[in-house]
Amino acid sequence: MRDKLIISRKNMKKARPEVAFNLGITPQFLGAIERGERNPSLNLAKKIADFYNSTIEELFFWFKQKHNVSNITNKYKNFSFK
């Protein structure tokens, strides 16, 4: 389910412990997220997306072709955590 997370990590040539350290979580928790066993909080999902220079939608959601992902992304473009 979370193949994009694993592919993104491997494309960056990063080991799970290194990514987990940068995100402030354990490698075990990152592994559980990658396997789809655990869901990250919205804050953590944003940190993961930023780390991979991606978006939450691209990493965590699968849309049918009829959905326009750019419209969804643009809707939340100015969203920030305070």
C-alpha positions as CSV (number, residue, x, y, z in Angstrom):
1,M,0.0,0.0,0.0
2,R,2.8,2.4,0.8
3,D,5.1,1.4,-2.0
4,K,5.7,5.0,-2.8
5,L,7.3,5.6,0.6
6,I,9.7,2.7,0.1
7,I,10.5,3.7,-3.5
8,S,11.0,7.3,-2.5
9,R,13.4,6.3,0.3
10,K,15.4,4.0,-1.9
11,N,15.6,6.6,-4.7
12,M,17.2,8.9,-2.2
13,K,19.6,6.0,-1.3
14,K,18.7,6.4,2.4
15,A,18.5,3.7,5.0
16,R,15.4,3.5,7.1
17,P,17.2,4.4,10.3
18,E,18.6,7.6,8.7
19,V,15.2,8.7,7.5
20,A,13.6,7.9,10.8
21,F,16.2,9.9,12.7
22,N,15.6,12.9,10.4
23,L,11.8,12.6,11.0
24,G,12.2,12.2,14.8
25,I,10.6,8.7,14.9
26,T,12.0,5.1,15.3
27,P,13.0,3.0,12.4
28,Q,10.4,0.4,13.5
29,F,7.6,3.0,13.3
30,L,8.7,4.2,9.9
31,G,8.7,0.5,8.8
32,A,5.2,0.1,10.1
33,I,4.1,3.2,8.1
34,E,5.8,1.9,5.0
35,R,4.1,-1.5,5.3
36,G,0.7,0.2,5.9
37,E,0.4,-1.2,9.4
38,R,0.3,2.2,11.0
39,N,-0.9,5.6,9.9
40,P,1.1,8.8,10.5
41,S,-0.5,11.8,12.1
42,L,-1.1,14.7,9.7
43,N,1.9,16.5,11.1
44,L,4.1,13.5,10.5
45,A,2.7,12.9,7.0
46,K,3.6,16.5,6.2
47,K,7.2,16.0,7.5
48,I,7.5,12.8,5.5
49,A,6.2,14.5,2.3
50,D,8.6,17.4,2.8
51,F,11.5,15.1,3.5
52,Y,10.9,13.4,0.1
53,N,10.1,16.7,-1.7
54,S,6.7,15.4,-2.4
55,T,3.1,15.9,-1.3
56,I,0.9,14.0,1.2
57,E,-1.4,13.2,-1.7
58,E,1.3,11.7,-3.8
59,L,2.7,9.5,-1.1
60,F,-0.3,8.4,0.9
61,F,-3.4,8.5,-1.4
62,W,-4.3,6.5,-4.5
63,F,-6.8,8.3,-6.7
64,K,-8.7,7.0,-9.7
65,Q,-7.8,8.7,-12.9
66,K,-11.1,10.7,-12.9
67,H,-9.9,12.6,-9.9
68,N,-7.7,15.6,-10.5
69,V,-5.0,15.5,-7.9
70,S,-3.7,19.0,-8.8
71,N,-7.1,20.5,-7.8
72,I,-6.9,18.7,-4.4
73,T,-3.3,19.8,-3.9
74,N,-4.1,23.4,-4.9
75,K,-6.9,23.5,-2.4
76,Y,-4.5,22.9,0.4
77,K,-1.5,24.7,-1.0
78,N,-1.4,27.4,1.7
79,F,-2.1,25.0,4.5
80,S,0.4,25.3,7.3
81,F,0.8,23.9,10.8
82,K,1.0,26.4,13.6
